[in-house]
Amino acid sequence: MENVQVHLDGLGRMYQRLDEKISEKGGLGNLFGLHMKLRESLETISTGELDALLNEIHRSREALNRLQDEVIELRFLKEVFMSAASRTNSANQKANSSASASSLGA
């Protein structure tokens, strides 16, 4: 989880640096105007910066995919454990009911 957060923080910082170059206001809040601003200010953004942003996006995507796989696995394990616990509780209740019925009949 920390690995994903580190990647997302890095992506946010890269975007913020680019946005500050593009806009006097800067910040992460202007996602919708980013495309137009990028076109208007291509001269101030280097190809290396764009490549670095793409690489950071790619690493973030990979980290999120790994996190997604881990969450799916945890969810599956939880369902398995809950199902096993439910069957154990059901078997214990039946055993207790049988024991109670036998002691009453004796």
C-alpha positions, 0 to 999 in steps of 0.5 A: 500500500505504501508503494502505491502511495509513493507512486501516486505522490510522485505522479502528483508532484510531477503533474504539479511541476508541469502545471506550475510551468503551464499556469501561473496558478499551478496546482492539481485542481485544473485537470480539465484545462490541462490538455489545452494548456499543454498545447499552448505551452509546449515550448516550456515543457521538455520532452524529457519531462513528458517522458518522466511523467509517462513513466511515473504514470506507468509505474503508478498503474503497475503499482495499482494493478498489484494492489488490486490483485492483492485486494482480490486475493484478500477478499477471496481468502476472507470469503473462504475463512468466513465460509469455513467458520460458518460451517464450523459454527453450524456443525457445533450447533448441530452437535450441541443440539444432538447432545441436548436432545440425548441428555433430555431423553436419558 
